[in-house]
Amino acid sequence: MLAAGNHYSELKEAVEAGLPFLFAALAVSLLLLGLSAIPPSAIPVGPLARLLVHRRLQIALVGTMIPVGTLLGFLVVYWAL
């Protein structure tokens, strides 16, 4: 279906333009997931430790949802073309 139309070059261009965003989203996601996986005893007392104690689950959730949202965006672009 995709090869029969003239949309292959448009799709290729759109995916190539979006790849840096996908890689950036994956990097931020891995950073947030790694940050939420650090045990509380490994972080010295400070603002980061206080943030992680109270928001560990939210940080992990945001770290999980960033690539999911990015991939959904790619699917919308793919479906629209």
C-alpha angles and dihedrals in degrees: 000000000000094000092050093061132058092249097095094088091046091050092048091050093048093049092047091050092050099046095087089055091050092050092046091050091050091049093050089045093053090047092052094044091049091048092052091049095058109107115242092240092060095061119076119231111282144098093300092052092050091049093050095047093058102030106036095118093046092050091051091048093051089046089055097044098050096072091038091056092045092051091048088054090053090050091052091052091047092048093047092054 
